[in-house]
Amino acid sequence: MKANTPLLKVENAGIRFGGLKAVSDVNLELKQGELVGLIGPNGAGKTTFFNLLTGVYVPTEGSISLDGGKLNGLPPYKITRKGISRTFQNIRLFSELSVLDNVKVAYHSLSKHSMLSSILRLPSHFKGEKEMEEKAIEFLKIFNLEKFSHEKAKNLPYGQQRRLEIARALAANPKLLLLDEPAAGMNPQETHELMNLISFIRERFSLTILLIEHDMLLVMGVCERIYVLDHGQMIAEGTPNEIRNNPKVIEAYLGEEVS
Amino acid sequence: MSIVKQAKGFWASIVLAIVFSVVVQLLINGGQLNAFYVNTLFLIGINIILAVSLHLIIGITGQFSIGHAGFLAVGAYASAIITMKLQLPFGLALLVGGLAAAVAGLIIGIPSLRLKGDYLAIATLGFGEIVRIIFLNINYVGGASGMQVSHLTTWPWLIGCVIFSILVIVNFTNSTHGRACISIRENEIAADAMGINTTYYKVTAFAIGAFFAGIAGTLYAHNFYIIQPTNFGFLKSFDILIFVVLGGLGSMSGAVIAAILLTIISTYLQDYPETRMIIYSLVLIVMMLYRPQGLMGTKEITSLFKGRKSVKGGVQDESKHTVA
């Protein structure tokens, strides 16, 4: 792949629910290796936009492509297998499963042993499961989560749950990681750790990251470029500095100036 | 749990099951078990198969289906046609009974598994009733007066089917495919986002569950001399549902234990059919008040024998926040 072709290309994408245009006419491009922020006031359509990218909603207009391949209309699991993985605004772990099993679920699509071999307990089942387990343990070590391996995901403290969700998303081996408000509900100390984690995984897995966040300290601190969404429309795009001084953005967040 | 240990436990339980079934066979042959006990034992076996098959659908995959008696009926009638109308062997009837129910599972599963929660429950309930009414109106299988079936269910067939269904469902559950199903139960949106083909696994679990319900139907039909559509009404579905709920949603051993207990209780209450449902309801109400997670919760009986380090109280070292 050439360095200057975008990894993700969104052209005039939008979705309407009946008469309501939740997101419309959004253009966005992510280059390989970029860390880009997506901000906007509450209800601007940020999470809806993520849902469009991941196939939870099918865009009613425009097109979305990853690495040149079209994603429109693909079911979510296929989009994940093509290389987009995400975390959720309200954590969605498999809470009754162990931490290890949470990661193993993400490996499922890579598993080779068939259902029949598992039911008959053929050697390929044991081999496949063993590989998967070893890989998952190695993976948890990267995130310092291996000591919780056999703990149920729901018993983890909040910060660790966020961390596990990111780990699980990465286990699916994505090219593009979507983080939906990863710092929500975190204290400054935890947010700081999260910032380190994001820079770390970006290097370690040579990822492209798109990040929704309300915590401006985090967004301005780590993102190279920022997109601003308001009322379902992309109103601005630029470096953190440009965004900070963009009158449209200030208006979206703070309202019009009284003259 | 290491995979080697898992394999050892697997073979140990197989050996145990074979020893148990041989002992029971000897007792039946020797006449130490009278007809009442043998019949109860058969009922328990059939109910265990029904319980574990529904456990796969509700407890593992989280799809709330309450039309299980429909699959039981499809298996019962399909197999009775094989043995009684076509005079073919019982072994084939088992297979056909299971497959017919599995096909019914696919037909009902593919459209209705798009529905969630209450809606799915109502759709499957409707399916169960439709099946019953269809059989009620087919004269070939006797309509309302039912169909004579010879007694072909023997102890080896029964225990063989019980072991087979438990094995298949345990093996399925404890594999990446079972984990995929559990992830759907835990959070369908997240499962989808992790690359799990949720529709495929929901339908598969539904079809496997229906297959074993069909096998149970075959055993059931050939144990009672006659099958009638009234045997497969909503109350039958409800009976099976109670095994799974009482045992603890997500615990196979719970479902098995509940099936055994409730079958024994209901055999002793046979003379008082009205009280039976009252007692069932009371048991359920008491359980919902004092143990809403069911007898076993999501735990399996095997986990009671293992070191239970981290069952309660959450994580020990919460203070250690680390950066990768």
Interface residues (C-beta under 8 A of the other chain):
Chain A: T54 V56 P75 P76 Y77 T80 R81 S85 R86 F88 R92 L93 F94 S95 E96 L97 D101 K104 V105 A106 Y107 H108 S109 S111 H113 M115 S118 I119 L120 R121 H125 F126 G128 E129 K130 M132 E133 I142 F143 N144 K147 F148 H150 E151 N155 L156 P157 G159 Q160 R168 A169 A172 Q189 E190 E193 N196 L197 F200 I201
Chain B: I3 A7 F10 V168 N171 F172 S175 T176 H177 G178 R179 A180 I182 S183 R185 E186 N187 I189 A190 A191 D192 A193 M194 G195 I196 N197 T198 T204 G250 T298 K309 S310 G314 V315 D317 E318 H321 T322 V323 A324
